[in-house]
Amino acid sequence: MEKLKKIPPMAWRCLALAVGVVLVGITLVYLTLPRPNNLYFQGLIGDKPWSIYKIDINRADPQPVLVILDGQEPDVRNGRIIFVRWDYDWGNGNVWIREGKTERPLTANPPGMLVAYPKWSPNGKMIAFDSATVGDPQSGIEVMNADGTGRRLLTNDTCHSLPTWVNDDELLLRTIRYDRDDDGYYLAFWGFSQMNIYSGEVTFLQGDLDPNFFDVDARSGNIVYSQPGPPEHPSNGEIFILFEGNQEATRLDKSGSQPAWSPEGDRIALDHYGEQTYLEVIDHYGQTINFFTVPGWASRSAWDK
């Protein structure tokens, strides 16, 4: 300690300055590192069935790379891909997982039972998905552990669909709500509700938003959603962001479908249909960052979170 006291104040200042310069350098290096760059999607390309591809959005001329043959509706977390695979002989669909080069089913549904839109929880420990049975107008919201155990039915009705995690305990659902007008006729309003997966409590959040697809940034709570487009291109609708704490959604000057937040919550991937099918990455102001034409059909974009 005596030796330290004898160090001149100027030397301490120089040391502090050097440390500050090093920290600034480290920060700049971090900020210039490539962002998470793999965007996954389901595609119908060439003579292959619907399959899952990935595209490196940082490349100058990115090309789709086949990841999973005969798979749809991917969701990715830490390199683990969950997806839906149909068995047309049995007439059913199941949730599958791909870890490394290994694929295996997580559900074993009977003939006629379908699943859709599997989603990882933020901590990667649980999966939520839609389920339905052919001929039954009702559909269910289900959850299960990441290994397929502990499967539970949360809802079984026609009111809720498209479960997306808000946090590790709660889901955001697309919900239809009915109300009567002055003449006694029922009116239907599509909006959002939030469900606790343990208590089953459902809170209706927003109505009359007419979302057809959406995603939640679990870190900020911001919701991005698309509305149905015109009859000639119903999948190319308007894009909105419902920022956490706001009652009114912000419309972006952009059209598309099936928006998906990036891991950092500052970029959004969109699908487009028309004479050409393409994927687009925008910021939360609606400005285009990347644009990729796909030689076939592409939808259901998913980032590796």
C-alpha positions as CSV (number, residue, x, y, z in Angstrom):
1,M,0.0,0.0,0.0
2,E,2.9,2.4,0.8
3,K,4.3,1.9,-2.8
4,L,0.9,2.6,-4.3
5,K,0.7,5.9,-2.4
6,K,3.9,7.0,-3.9
7,I,2.6,6.7,-7.5
8,P,2.2,10.3,-8.9
9,P,-1.4,11.4,-9.5
10,M,-0.5,12.0,-13.2
11,A,0.3,8.3,-13.5
12,W,-3.1,7.4,-12.1
13,R,-4.8,9.6,-14.6
14,C,-2.8,8.2,-17.5
15,L,-3.7,4.7,-16.3
16,A,-7.4,5.6,-16.1
17,L,-7.2,7.1,-19.6
18,A,-5.6,4.0,-21.0
19,V,-8.2,1.7,-19.4
20,G,-11.0,4.0,-20.9
21,V,-9.4,3.8,-24.3
22,V,-9.3,0.0,-24.1
23,L,-12.9,-0.2,-23.0
24,V,-14.0,2.1,-25.9
25,G,-12.1,-0.1,-28.3
26,I,-13.7,-3.2,-27.0
27,T,-17.1,-1.6,-27.3
28,L,-16.4,-0.5,-30.9
29,V,-15.2,-4.0,-31.8
30,Y,-18.4,-5.5,-30.3
31,L,-20.6,-3.1,-32.2
32,T,-19.0,-3.9,-35.5
33,L,-19.2,-7.6,-35.1
34,P,-21.6,-9.4,-37.5
35,R,-25.2,-9.5,-36.1
36,P,-27.0,-12.8,-35.8
37,N,-27.4,-13.5,-39.5
38,N,-29.3,-16.7,-40.1
39,L,-32.9,-16.3,-41.1
40,Y,-34.9,-19.5,-41.3
41,F,-38.1,-20.0,-43.3
42,Q,-40.3,-22.6,-44.9
43,G,-40.0,-22.8,-48.6
44,L,-41.4,-24.5,-51.7
45,I,-38.4,-24.4,-54.0
46,G,-37.7,-26.5,-57.0
47,D,-39.0,-30.1,-56.9
48,K,-38.8,-30.5,-53.2
49,P,-41.8,-30.5,-50.8
50,W,-42.3,-27.8,-48.3
51,S,-39.0,-27.7,-46.4
52,I,-37.0,-25.5,-44.1
53,Y,-34.2,-23.3,-45.4
54,K,-31.9,-20.7,-43.9
55,I,-30.4,-17.7,-45.5
56,D,-27.3,-15.7,-44.4
57,I,-28.6,-12.1,-44.5
58,N,-25.1,-10.6,-44.2
59,R,-23.9,-12.1,-47.5
60,A,-23.9,-9.9,-50.6
61,D,-25.7,-12.5,-52.7
62,P,-27.4,-14.9,-50.2
63,Q,-28.8,-18.2,-51.4
64,P,-31.2,-20.4,-49.5
65,V,-29.6,-23.4,-47.9
66,L,-31.7,-26.5,-47.3
67,V,-31.7,-27.4,-43.5
68,I,-34.7,-29.8,-43.1
69,L,-36.4,-31.7,-45.9
70,D,-40.1,-32.0,-45.5
71,G,-40.7,-29.6,-42.6
72,Q,-42.7,-26.5,-42.0
73,E,-43.3,-23.6,-39.5
74,P,-39.8,-23.4,-37.9
75,D,-38.9,-21.7,-34.7
76,V,-35.3,-21.6,-33.6
77,R,-33.6,-21.1,-30.3
78,N,-29.8,-21.6,-29.7
79,G,-29.6,-23.7,-32.8
80,R,-32.4,-26.0,-31.9
81,I,-35.2,-26.0,-34.5
82,I,-38.7,-27.1,-33.7
83,F,-41.0,-27.6,-36.7
84,V,-44.2,-29.3,-38.0
85,R,-44.0,-32.4,-40.1
86,W,-47.1,-33.9,-41.8
87,D,-47.8,-37.6,-42.2
88,Y,-50.1,-37.7,-45.2
89,D,-50.7,-41.5,-44.8
90,W,-51.9,-41.1,-41.3
91,G,-53.5,-37.7,-41.9
92,N,-51.9,-36.1,-38.9
93,G,-49.1,-33.6,-38.0
94,N,-46.6,-33.6,-35.2
95,V,-44.1,-31.3,-33.6
96,W,-40.5,-32.3,-34.4
97,I,-37.1,-31.1,-33.1
98,R,-33.7,-30.9,-34.9
99,E,-30.7,-30.7,-32.7
100,G,-27.4,-30.8,-34.6
101,K,-28.0,-33.4,-37.3
102,T,-30.6,-35.4,-35.4
103,E,-34.3,-35.1,-35.9
104,R,-37.0,-36.7,-33.8
105,P,-40.7,-36.2,-33.1
106,L,-41.8,-34.6,-29.8
107,T,-45.5,-35.5,-30.2
108,A,-47.2,-38.7,-31.3
109,N,-50.7,-37.7,-32.5
110,P,-53.4,-40.1,-33.6
111,P,-54.7,-40.0,-37.1
112,G,-56.7,-36.8,-37.9
113,M,-55.0,-34.7,-35.2
114,L,-53.1,-31.6,-36.4
115,V,-50.6,-29.2,-34.8
116,A,-49.4,-25.8,-36.0
117,Y,-47.2,-22.8,-35.1
118,P,-44.9,-24.3,-32.4
119,K,-43.0,-21.6,-30.4
120,W,-40.1,-21.8,-28.0
121,S,-40.4,-20.1,-24.6
122,P,-37.7,-17.4,-24.0
123,N,-35.7,-19.7,-21.7
124,G,-35.9,-22.6,-24.2
125,K,-37.5,-25.0,-21.7
126,M,-41.1,-25.1,-23.0
127,I,-43.0,-25.2,-26.3
128,A,-46.4,-23.9,-27.1
129,F,-48.5,-24.8,-30.2
130,D,-51.9,-24.9,-31.7
131,S,-53.7,-28.3,-32.0
132,A,-56.9,-29.4,-33.7
133,T,-58.7,-32.5,-34.9
134,V,-60.1,-32.9,-38.4
135,G,-63.9,-32.3,-38.4
136,D,-63.9,-30.6,-35.0
137,P,-64.5,-26.8,-35.2
138,Q,-62.7,-26.3,-31.9
139,S,-58.9,-25.9,-31.6
140,G,-56.6,-26.0,-28.6
141,I,-53.6,-24.2,-27.2
142,E,-51.1,-26.7,-25.8
143,V,-47.8,-26.5,-24.0
144,M,-45.2,-29.1,-23.3
145,N,-41.6,-29.4,-22.0
146,A,-38.7,-29.1,-24.5
147,D,-38.3,-32.9,-24.6
148,G,-42.1,-33.5,-25.4
149,T,-43.0,-34.5,-21.8
150,G,-45.6,-32.8,-19.7
151,R,-48.0,-32.0,-22.5
152,R,-51.0,-30.0,-21.3
153,L,-54.1,-28.6,-23.0
154,L,-54.8,-25.0,-22.0
155,T,-57.8,-24.1,-24.1
156,N,-60.2,-25.9,-26.3
157,D,-62.5,-23.5,-28.1
158,T,-62.8,-21.4,-31.3
159,C,-61.6,-18.1,-29.6
160,H,-57.9,-18.4,-29.2
161,S,-55.0,-19.3,-31.5
162,L,-51.3,-18.6,-32.4
163,P,-49.7,-18.8,-29.0
164,T,-46.6,-16.6,-28.7
165,W,-44.6,-16.3,-25.5
166,V,-44.5,-12.9,-23.6
167,N,-42.3,-14.4,-20.9
168,D,-41.6,-17.8,-19.5
169,D,-45.0,-18.0,-17.8
170,E,-47.4,-16.2,-20.1
171,L,-48.6,-16.5,-23.7
172,L,-50.0,-13.8,-26.1
173,L,-53.0,-15.2,-28.0
174,R,-54.9,-14.0,-31.0
175,T,-58.4,-13.9,-29.6
176,I,-61.9,-13.3,-31.1
177,R,-64.3,-11.4,-28.9
178,Y,-68.1,-11.1,-29.5
179,D,-70.2,-8.1,-28.7
180,R,-73.8,-7.0,-29.6
181,D,-74.6,-3.9,-31.5
182,D,-77.7,-1.7,-30.9
183,D,-79.9,-4.0,-33.0
184,G,-78.9,-7.1,-31.0
185,Y,-76.6,-8.6,-33.7
186,Y,-73.3,-10.1,-32.7
187,L,-70.1,-8.4,-33.9
188,A,-66.7,-10.2,-33.9
189,F,-63.5,-8.4,-32.9
190,W,-60.1,-9.9,-33.4
191,G,-57.5,-8.8,-30.9
192,F,-55.0,-10.0,-28.3
193,S,-55.3,-11.7,-24.9
194,Q,-52.7,-12.8,-22.4
195,M,-52.8,-16.2,-20.6
196,N,-50.9,-17.5,-17.6
197,I,-49.9,-21.1,-18.5
198,Y,-50.1,-22.2,-14.8
199,S,-53.2,-20.5,-13.5
200,G,-55.1,-20.5,-16.8
201,E,-56.1,-16.9,-16.2
202,V,-56.8,-15.0,-19.4
203,T,-56.8,-11.2,-19.7
204,F,-58.2,-9.6,-22.8
205,L,-55.8,-6.8,-23.8
206,Q,-56.7,-5.2,-27.1
207,G,-59.6,-5.6,-29.5
208,D,-60.5,-4.6,-33.0
209,L,-56.9,-4.9,-34.2
210,D,-57.6,-7.6,-36.8
211,P,-54.2,-9.4,-36.5
212,N,-53.6,-12.4,-38.7
213,F,-49.9,-13.0,-37.6
214,F,-47.8,-11.5,-34.9
215,D,-44.7,-11.8,-32.8
216,V,-43.6,-10.5,-29.4
217,D,-40.2,-9.2,-28.4
218,A,-39.9,-10.8,-25.0
219,R,-37.3,-8.3,-23.8
220,S,-39.4,-5.1,-24.5
221,G,-42.9,-6.5,-24.7
222,N,-43.4,-4.8,-28.1
223,I,-45.9,-6.6,-30.4
224,V,-45.5,-6.5,-34.2
225,Y,-48.5,-7.8,-36.2
226,S,-49.8,-7.9,-39.8
227,Q,-53.4,-7.5,-40.9
228,P,-55.0,-9.3,-43.8
229,G,-54.2,-7.7,-47.2
230,P,-56.5,-7.1,-50.2
231,P,-58.3,-10.0,-51.8
232,E,-55.8,-10.3,-54.6
233,H,-52.9,-10.6,-52.2
234,P,-54.4,-11.4,-48.7
235,S,-51.0,-12.2,-47.3
236,N,-49.6,-8.7,-48.0
237,G,-51.3,-6.6,-45.4
238,E,-50.4,-3.6,-43.4
239,I,-47.8,-3.9,-40.6
240,F,-48.3,-2.4,-37.1
241,I,-46.3,-2.2,-33.9
242,L,-48.0,-2.1,-30.5
243,F,-45.3,-0.6,-28.3
244,E,-45.4,-1.7,-24.6
245,G,-47.6,0.6,-22.6
246,N,-49.3,2.1,-25.6
247,Q,-53.0,1.8,-26.3
248,E,-52.7,2.7,-30.0
249,A,-50.7,0.7,-32.5
250,T,-48.3,2.5,-34.9
251,R,-48.7,1.7,-38.5
252,L,-45.5,1.3,-40.5
253,D,-45.2,2.4,-44.1
254,K,-44.7,-1.2,-45.2
255,S,-46.8,-4.2,-46.3
256,G,-46.1,-7.9,-45.8
257,S,-47.0,-10.8,-43.6
258,Q,-45.9,-13.0,-40.7
259,P,-43.6,-10.5,-39.1
260,A,-40.8,-11.8,-36.8
261,W,-38.7,-9.8,-34.3
262,S,-34.9,-10.2,-34.4
263,P,-33.2,-11.4,-31.2
264,E,-32.3,-7.8,-30.3
265,G,-35.8,-6.5,-31.0
266,D,-34.6,-3.8,-33.4
267,R,-35.3,-5.6,-36.7
268,I,-38.3,-7.3,-38.2
269,A,-38.4,-10.0,-40.9
270,L,-41.4,-10.0,-43.3
271,D,-42.7,-12.3,-46.0
272,H,-44.1,-11.0,-49.3
273,Y,-46.2,-12.8,-52.0
274,G,-47.1,-11.7,-55.5
275,E,-45.4,-12.0,-58.9
276,Q,-42.2,-12.6,-56.9
277,T,-41.8,-14.0,-53.4
278,Y,-39.3,-12.3,-51.3
279,L,-38.1,-11.9,-47.7
280,E,-37.4,-8.4,-46.3
281,V,-35.7,-7.2,-43.1
282,I,-36.8,-3.8,-41.8
283,D,-36.2,-1.6,-38.8
284,H,-38.9,-0.6,-36.4
285,Y,-39.5,2.5,-38.4
286,G,-40.3,0.5,-41.5
287,Q,-37.1,1.2,-43.4
288,T,-35.7,-1.6,-45.5
289,I,-32.4,-3.1,-44.3
290,N,-32.2,-6.2,-46.4
291,F,-34.2,-7.6,-49.3
292,F,-34.0,-11.2,-50.7
293,T,-35.8,-12.7,-53.6
294,V,-36.5,-16.4,-53.2
295,P,-36.7,-18.8,-56.2
296,G,-40.0,-20.2,-55.2
297,W,-42.4,-19.7,-52.3
298,A,-41.3,-18.6,-48.8
299,S,-43.0,-17.8,-45.6
300,R,-42.9,-18.2,-41.7
301,S,-39.5,-16.4,-41.2
302,A,-37.8,-17.2,-37.9
303,W,-34.6,-15.9,-36.3
304,D,-32.3,-18.0,-34.2
305,K,-32.9,-16.5,-30.7
